[in-house]
Amino acid sequence: MTTAEFIIGHSTEDAAEKKKEARKILWALLAALGIHLLIGYSLAVFGGLLYSPFSAIEEDKPVELTFMDLATPPPAKKNSMFIENDESKQTAEPKEKTFESNANSIAASALPASGDAPLPTQDGKSRRGIDFENRDYVAPVEGAQPQPSVAEQATPQPQATVQPTPLTKSEEFAMLTSKPTPPPAPQSSVKPAQKFQRPQTKVRISGNVASLGSTSVNAIATPQGRYAKLAWNLIVMRASNYFDSRGESAAYGAVDVSFVIEPTGRISNVTLERNTSNQVFANIMLQAISDTRLPPFPNELASSLPEGFQFDAGFDYSPDDSVTVHTH
C-alpha cells in the first residue's frame, strides 16, 4: 500500500467515525430532551393536582363542620312476656318482674327445680305454652232477668172491713215489747251469669324456681297486662266459635300469629309466622283475630303506648282433638 492510499483510507475511516459519534451525540441530546419533557409534563400534571387554581378560592371558603352522632342507639324496649293469672289468687307485688300479667303473683313450685328457665317445675303434657292447670272451655252466659212470681202478678181481692177488738193493757204492752217476725224473702228464679273460662292444658315444665308452694311465676299486674287478658279472651272466644263451625277439614299442627293492637282497639298487621297444620286451620285463626273487635285502650295505657303493642299468639290442634292456645 502506498502512502497516498493509506492517507486516503485513513481519512475515510475518520470521517465515518466522526459521523457515528455525531449520531450518538444527537441521539443522546434527543433522549435527554425527551426525558426533560417527560419530567416537566409529570411535574405539571401532579403539581396541578396538588396545587389546583381553585385552591385559593377553596381556602377563602369558610370551614364547615359536620357533627355525627356515632353513639350506638339504645335498643328498643321489649315488653315482658304476658301470662294470665287468676285474680282470686293475687299476691303482693314480686321483687323481680319476669312476666307481665293481669294480677300479681310470686314464683313458687310444687316440685324441686330441675331447669334453667325462670319457671316452676311440674308434670304435664308435652305441649307449648305455660299453663299450670287443666281447665275446660266455658262459654260466657249472661244472667237471666228475674221474672215476677205468680203471686206478684195476681190482682189482690178486696176484703171486708173487720172491726178490731179492743185490747187490754197487758196485750198492748206485750205487742210493744215483742219482736216482729220478719217476712219471708221473695223467691225469684234468676239464672246466674256464667263467666268465660279459657281452655288450659297443664304442660310439662322444667324451671329454676326453688321456692316450694302453689305453682306460679314472678308476674306484676300492669295496665297492659289487664288489657292483654281482655283482648286474649275475646280472641279465644271467637277462635273457638269459628273452629267449631268451620274446623272439620283442619289438620293437626300448630299456627303462630303476630299482630298489633292499636290504641283504638283495632287489630292490624296480622301475620302468619308459622304453620305446621294446613291452610284451613291457619285461615280460621287468622280470620278470628282479624274479626275480633276490642275496646279502646284505657287512658293510662294509651299514654304509655301511643303506637299500640305487638301480640304473639299460638294455636295448637292436637291428635286428641283438643285445641290449646297460648301466648309467647
C-alpha positions as CSV (number, residue, x, y, z in Angstrom):
1,M,0.0,0.0,0.0
2,T,1.3,3.4,-1.0
3,T,1.5,6.4,1.3
4,A,-1.3,8.1,-0.6
5,E,-3.6,5.2,-0.4
6,F,-3.0,5.0,3.4
7,I,-3.8,8.7,3.9
8,I,-6.9,8.5,1.8
9,G,-8.1,5.3,3.6
10,H,-7.4,6.8,7.0
11,S,-9.3,10.0,6.2
12,T,-12.3,8.0,5.0
13,E,-12.3,5.9,8.2
14,D,-12.0,9.1,10.3
15,A,-14.9,10.7,8.6
16,A,-17.1,7.6,9.1
17,E,-16.1,7.5,12.8
18,K,-16.9,11.2,13.2
19,K,-20.4,10.6,11.7
20,K,-21.0,7.8,14.1
21,E,-20.0,9.9,17.0
22,A,-22.2,12.7,15.8
23,R,-25.2,10.4,15.6
24,K,-24.6,9.2,19.2
25,I,-24.4,12.7,20.4
26,L,-27.6,13.6,18.5
27,W,-29.5,10.6,20.0
28,A,-28.2,11.4,23.4
29,L,-29.4,15.0,23.1
30,L,-32.8,13.8,21.8
31,A,-33.1,11.3,24.7
32,A,-32.1,13.9,27.3
33,L,-34.6,16.4,25.8
34,G,-37.4,13.7,25.9
35,I,-36.6,12.8,29.5
36,H,-36.7,16.5,30.4
37,L,-40.0,16.9,28.6
38,L,-41.4,13.9,30.4
39,I,-40.3,15.1,33.8
40,G,-41.7,18.5,33.1
41,Y,-45.0,17.1,32.0
42,S,-45.2,14.9,35.1
43,L,-44.4,17.8,37.4
44,A,-47.1,19.9,35.6
45,V,-49.7,17.2,36.0
46,F,-49.0,16.3,39.6
47,G,-48.4,19.8,40.5
48,G,-51.7,20.8,39.1
49,L,-53.4,18.1,41.2
50,L,-51.7,19.2,44.3
51,Y,-51.9,22.9,43.7
52,S,-55.1,23.5,41.6
53,P,-56.0,27.0,40.6
54,F,-59.1,26.7,42.7
55,S,-57.2,26.0,45.9
56,A,-57.0,29.8,46.6
57,I,-60.8,30.0,46.3
58,E,-61.3,27.0,48.5
59,E,-59.0,28.5,51.1
60,D,-61.3,31.5,51.3
61,K,-64.4,29.3,51.8
62,P,-65.4,29.1,55.5
63,V,-64.8,25.9,57.2
64,E,-67.8,23.7,57.6
65,L,-68.0,21.2,60.4
66,T,-70.4,18.2,60.4
67,F,-71.2,16.6,63.7
68,M,-72.2,13.0,63.5
69,D,-73.7,11.1,66.4
70,L,-71.6,7.9,66.5
71,A,-73.1,6.7,69.7
72,T,-74.9,3.3,69.5
73,P,-78.7,4.0,69.8
74,P,-80.3,2.2,72.8
75,P,-82.2,-1.0,71.8
76,A,-86.0,-0.7,71.6
77,K,-87.6,-1.6,74.9
78,K,-89.3,-5.0,74.7
79,N,-92.4,-5.8,76.6
80,S,-92.2,-8.6,79.1
81,M,-94.0,-11.8,78.2
82,F,-97.6,-11.9,79.1
83,I,-99.1,-14.6,81.3
84,E,-102.6,-14.8,82.6
85,N,-103.2,-15.1,86.3
86,D,-106.2,-15.9,88.5
87,E,-107.3,-12.6,90.1
88,S,-108.6,-14.6,93.1
89,K,-105.1,-15.8,93.9
90,Q,-103.4,-12.4,93.6
91,T,-100.4,-11.8,95.8
92,A,-98.2,-8.9,96.8
93,E,-96.0,-7.4,94.0
94,P,-92.9,-9.6,93.4
95,K,-89.4,-8.1,93.7
96,E,-88.5,-9.5,90.3
97,K,-90.7,-8.7,87.2
98,T,-90.3,-11.7,84.9
99,F,-93.8,-11.6,83.4
100,E,-96.5,-9.0,82.7
101,S,-100.0,-10.1,83.9
102,N,-103.4,-9.0,84.9
103,A,-102.7,-9.9,88.5
104,N,-99.6,-10.1,90.8
105,S,-98.0,-13.4,91.6
106,I,-94.8,-14.6,93.3
107,A,-92.9,-17.5,91.9
108,A,-93.3,-20.9,93.6
109,S,-93.0,-24.5,92.5
110,A,-94.7,-27.7,93.7
111,L,-91.7,-29.7,92.6
112,P,-87.9,-29.1,93.1
113,A,-86.1,-27.0,90.5
114,S,-84.9,-29.0,87.5
115,G,-84.2,-26.5,84.7
116,D,-82.8,-23.1,83.8
117,A,-85.9,-21.1,82.8
118,P,-87.5,-18.7,85.4
119,L,-90.4,-21.1,85.8
120,P,-91.7,-23.6,88.3
121,T,-91.3,-27.3,87.7
122,Q,-94.3,-29.5,87.1
123,D,-95.5,-32.6,85.3
124,G,-98.0,-32.5,82.5
125,K,-98.4,-32.9,78.8
126,S,-95.7,-32.1,76.3
127,R,-97.3,-29.0,74.9
128,R,-96.2,-25.5,74.1
129,G,-97.2,-22.6,76.3
130,I,-97.3,-22.1,80.1
131,D,-100.4,-23.4,81.8
132,F,-100.4,-24.6,85.4
133,E,-103.7,-26.5,85.5
134,N,-106.3,-28.2,83.3
135,R,-109.4,-26.2,82.6
136,D,-112.2,-26.8,80.1
137,Y,-113.6,-24.1,77.8
138,V,-116.6,-22.4,79.3
139,A,-118.6,-20.0,77.1
140,P,-119.8,-16.8,78.8
141,V,-123.5,-16.7,79.6
142,E,-125.3,-13.5,80.7
143,G,-127.5,-13.7,83.8
144,A,-131.2,-14.1,83.1
145,Q,-133.6,-11.3,84.1
146,P,-135.7,-12.1,87.1
147,Q,-139.4,-12.9,86.3
148,P,-142.2,-11.8,88.5
149,S,-143.8,-14.6,90.5
150,V,-147.4,-15.7,90.1
151,A,-148.3,-14.2,93.5
152,E,-146.9,-10.8,92.3
153,Q,-148.9,-10.9,89.1
154,A,-152.3,-11.8,90.8
155,T,-154.6,-8.8,91.4
156,P,-155.4,-8.6,95.1
157,Q,-159.1,-9.1,96.0
158,P,-160.8,-6.6,98.3
159,Q,-161.7,-7.9,101.7
160,A,-164.4,-6.9,104.0
161,T,-163.6,-4.5,106.8
162,V,-163.4,-6.1,110.2
163,Q,-163.8,-4.0,113.3
164,P,-160.8,-4.6,115.7
165,T,-161.5,-6.0,119.1
166,P,-160.3,-3.6,121.9
167,L,-157.1,-4.7,123.5
168,T,-156.4,-4.9,127.2
169,K,-153.4,-3.1,128.8
170,S,-151.4,-6.3,129.2
171,E,-152.0,-7.2,125.5
172,E,-150.8,-3.7,124.4
173,F,-147.7,-4.0,126.5
174,A,-146.9,-7.4,125.0
175,M,-147.2,-6.1,121.4
176,L,-144.9,-3.2,122.1
177,T,-142.2,-5.3,123.7
178,S,-142.3,-8.3,121.3
179,K,-140.1,-8.5,118.2
180,P,-141.9,-8.7,114.9
181,T,-141.3,-11.8,112.8
182,P,-139.5,-10.8,109.5
183,P,-141.5,-11.5,106.3
184,P,-140.1,-14.3,104.1
185,A,-137.8,-13.3,101.4
186,P,-139.4,-13.2,98.0
187,Q,-138.4,-16.2,95.8
188,S,-137.3,-15.4,92.2
189,S,-135.7,-17.8,89.8
190,V,-132.7,-15.9,88.4
191,K,-130.1,-17.8,86.3
192,P,-126.7,-16.7,87.5
193,A,-124.2,-15.3,84.9
194,Q,-121.5,-17.7,83.7
195,K,-118.0,-16.2,83.4
196,F,-115.9,-17.1,80.4
197,Q,-113.1,-19.6,81.0
198,R,-110.2,-20.1,78.6
199,P,-109.3,-23.7,78.0
200,Q,-106.0,-24.7,79.5
201,T,-103.8,-27.8,79.4
202,K,-101.3,-28.4,82.2
203,V,-97.9,-28.7,80.5
204,R,-94.6,-30.2,81.5
205,I,-92.2,-27.6,82.7
206,S,-88.6,-27.7,84.0
207,G,-87.7,-24.5,85.7
208,N,-85.3,-23.0,88.2
209,V,-87.9,-21.7,90.8
210,A,-86.7,-23.1,94.1
211,S,-89.4,-21.8,96.5
212,L,-91.9,-24.5,97.2
213,G,-95.6,-23.6,97.0
214,S,-98.6,-23.3,94.7
215,T,-97.3,-23.2,91.1
216,S,-96.8,-19.7,89.9
217,V,-94.3,-17.2,88.4
218,N,-93.0,-13.8,89.2
219,A,-95.6,-11.6,87.5
220,I,-96.6,-8.0,88.0
221,A,-100.0,-6.6,87.2
222,T,-99.9,-3.7,84.7
223,P,-102.4,-1.8,82.6
224,Q,-101.1,-3.6,79.5
225,G,-101.4,-7.0,81.3
226,R,-105.0,-6.3,82.2
227,Y,-105.9,-5.2,78.7
228,A,-104.0,-8.2,77.2
229,K,-106.1,-10.6,79.2
230,L,-109.3,-9.0,77.9
231,A,-108.1,-9.0,74.3
232,W,-106.8,-12.5,74.5
233,N,-110.1,-13.9,76.0
234,L,-112.1,-12.1,73.3
235,I,-109.9,-13.6,70.5
236,V,-110.0,-17.1,72.0
237,M,-113.8,-16.9,72.2
238,R,-114.1,-16.0,68.6
239,A,-111.5,-18.6,67.5
240,S,-113.4,-21.3,69.4
241,N,-116.7,-20.4,67.7
242,Y,-115.0,-20.4,64.3
243,F,-113.3,-23.7,64.8
244,D,-116.5,-25.4,66.0
245,S,-118.3,-24.3,62.8
246,R,-115.5,-24.5,60.2
247,G,-112.9,-26.9,61.5
248,E,-114.0,-30.2,60.0
249,S,-111.1,-30.1,57.5
250,A,-108.4,-28.7,59.8
251,A,-105.3,-30.8,60.2
252,Y,-103.3,-31.4,63.3
253,G,-100.5,-28.9,63.8
254,A,-99.5,-25.5,65.2
255,V,-100.1,-22.0,64.0
256,D,-98.3,-18.9,65.3
257,V,-99.6,-15.5,64.5
258,S,-98.4,-12.0,65.4
259,F,-100.4,-8.8,65.2
260,V,-100.6,-5.3,66.5
261,I,-103.3,-3.9,68.8
262,E,-103.7,-0.2,68.2
263,P,-104.9,2.3,70.9
264,T,-108.3,2.5,69.2
265,G,-108.7,-1.3,69.7
266,R,-108.1,-2.0,66.0
267,I,-106.1,-5.1,65.2
268,S,-103.7,-4.7,62.3
269,N,-100.6,-6.3,60.7
270,V,-102.0,-9.8,61.3
271,T,-99.1,-12.0,60.1
272,L,-98.8,-15.8,59.9
273,E,-95.4,-16.6,61.4
274,R,-95.5,-20.4,61.4
275,N,-97.9,-23.1,60.2
276,T,-97.4,-26.8,60.7
277,S,-101.1,-27.5,60.2
278,N,-103.0,-26.9,56.9
279,Q,-104.3,-23.7,55.5
280,V,-107.8,-24.4,56.8
281,F,-106.7,-24.2,60.4
282,A,-104.5,-21.2,59.7
283,N,-107.3,-19.3,58.0
284,I,-109.7,-19.9,60.9
285,M,-107.3,-18.4,63.4
286,L,-106.3,-15.5,61.1
287,Q,-109.9,-14.7,60.5
288,A,-110.8,-15.0,64.1
289,I,-108.1,-12.5,65.1
290,S,-109.0,-10.1,62.3
291,D,-112.7,-10.1,63.1
292,T,-112.3,-9.5,66.9
293,R,-113.4,-6.1,68.0
294,L,-111.6,-4.7,71.0
295,P,-112.4,-1.7,73.2
296,P,-110.0,1.3,73.1
297,F,-107.1,1.5,75.4
298,P,-107.8,3.0,78.9
299,N,-106.1,6.4,79.3
300,E,-103.2,5.1,81.4
301,L,-102.3,2.5,78.7
302,A,-102.9,4.9,75.7
303,S,-100.5,7.4,77.2
304,S,-97.7,4.9,77.6
305,L,-98.2,3.0,74.4
306,P,-99.4,5.6,71.8
307,E,-98.3,3.3,68.9
308,G,-100.0,0.2,70.4
309,F,-98.2,-3.0,71.1
310,Q,-97.5,-6.3,69.4
311,F,-99.1,-9.5,70.5
312,D,-97.8,-13.0,69.7
313,A,-100.3,-15.9,69.9
314,G,-100.1,-19.7,69.3
315,F,-102.9,-22.2,68.4
316,D,-102.2,-25.9,68.6
317,Y,-104.5,-28.6,67.3
318,S,-103.5,-31.9,68.8
319,P,-104.4,-35.5,67.9
320,D,-106.6,-35.8,70.9
321,D,-108.8,-33.2,69.0
322,S,-108.1,-30.5,71.6
323,V,-107.1,-27.0,70.6
324,T,-104.8,-25.3,73.1
325,V,-103.9,-21.6,72.9
326,H,-101.0,-19.7,74.4
327,T,-99.0,-16.5,74.1
328,H,-95.3,-16.5,73.6
